[in-house]
Every structure is written in C-alpha cells, then in structure tokens.
Amino acid sequence: MKVYWTKTALNKLFNIKSQYFSEEETAEYKERLVLEIEKKIIETGTLFSSLNYENRYYIKVKPYIISFKFFPEEGNYIIIAFQHEKQNKKY
C-alpha cells in the first residue's frame, strides 16, 4: 500500500512555520510528521469514516486532522486535506 498527497495537502504541510524553531528544525519536524501520518493511515486504514463525505476517511495526528480517500483496486491512499485541529471544518 502506498500513500500519496494532493498538491493542496502538500501546500498546507509546507506552510507550517515556527517562530520558536529554526528552518532546519522545522523541516525535520515536517519529515517526521509525514512518516507518522503515512504510517498511521496504513495502520488504521478505513476505520474512521467521515460523517459528511462518502468514501472519505480521517485520522488525527498530533494537532492535525488528515482527510483521505482509499482506492481498493490499486490499494492506494490519497491524502486530500491536511489542517490544524483548530480550523473549523466538518468531517
């Protein structure tokens, strides 16, 4: 199984910034975050389905909520949304 990211989700990830950490430390954090997100998606699969959208699932990793779709014929997951938990979006 493979996890892919849409451009929109990647842009949200790349826009993470910190006033407390250097750019290098922030880049390392993003790398670890990506690995953690992809691992959790593969582990949980389609366990947490969206209440508002068909064929959409979500997980929470740290303060982020990740929305994704699963394509069983290819065995692939595609992350379609990545946002901070304090953003007001419905799942």
Buried (B, 14 or more C-beta within 10 A) or exposed (E): EEBBBBEEBBEBBEEBEEEEEEEEEBEEBEEEBBEEBBEBBEEEEBEEEBEEBEEBBBBEBEEBBBBBBBEEEEEBBBBBBBBEEEEEEEB
